[in-house]
């Protein structure tokens, strides 16, 4: 039996779990703008959902801000991969997403989770320069037997690597 035949005869397992990465921050809108530009993602447009929630009285006006000439949640903003599907009634991405949520305390230590960006070794230097232009900073350059990368920080100090 070939691998393909074995795969086709296996009983289907549970569906994969849908997820998003949630990042605590002081200013969700600033973080969303940075990461949308850094990843070439799109800031989600929740304007229609917010308008409905306001009309129903389910959302207080103080929970909303104007962001990119449309209504946005004050404390939550997501960015999504531009090719992934979107739920049309809410503007919420249904695929790869980063959600930035406002928290009162500042970042206080090293990240326990971080993103690795992979532009490729030929493009690393240009990508680092582009990200610096967006507001990131270089923390250190790493050269080890296993490879090399640049450790950077986003505008709020969250570490990420450029491979």
Beta strands, then each sheet from edge to edge (+ up, - down):
strand 1: 21-25
strand 2: 42-43
strand 3: 64-67
strand 4: 70-73
strand 5: 76-80
strand 6: 86-87
strand 7: 92-93
strand 8: 97-102
strand 9: 115-117
strand 10: 137-144
strand 11: 147-153
strand 12: 159-162
sheet 1: 1+ 8+ 5- 2+
sheet 2: 3+ 4-
sheet 3: 6+ 7-
sheet 4: 9+ 12+ 11- 10+
end
